[in-house]
Amino acid sequence: MSRMGEKNLLLLSFLAGGMFSLVKAPCVGAIYLSILSMLALRTDVARGIVYMGIYNLGLLLPVVCLGLLLAFGLSPTKVTEFRERRRVEIRLTTGLILITLALLMQLRIV
């Protein structure tokens, strides 16, 4: 596998990205479509572009940052250890963000 990786790095990167997309699409697709529906029904184009930009930034920024950290020497083992050690804090933060977003949407602020 390592010999193949050296020769076909571009192809392997493309295939890995495709596999990531297949796994990630069902997770974010429904949210993405609901945001598009909300924007189409409740807001103007400029505000819709801002909301979609914020959504895409929040979706892509962690993935890009993690990829850069791994590319520049961060050990995948350390990432896994951090994720397992801070599991409660990560879930709590995610839950608070989602509850806040739901309240903002319910109050029609967003």
Secondary structure, DSSP 8 states (H G I E B T S, - for coil): -HHHHHH-HHHHHHHHHHHHHHHHHHHHHHHHHHHHHHHHHHS-HHHHHHHHHHHHHHHHHHHHHHHHHHHTT--HHHHHHHHHHTHHHHHHHHHHHHHHHHHHHHTT--
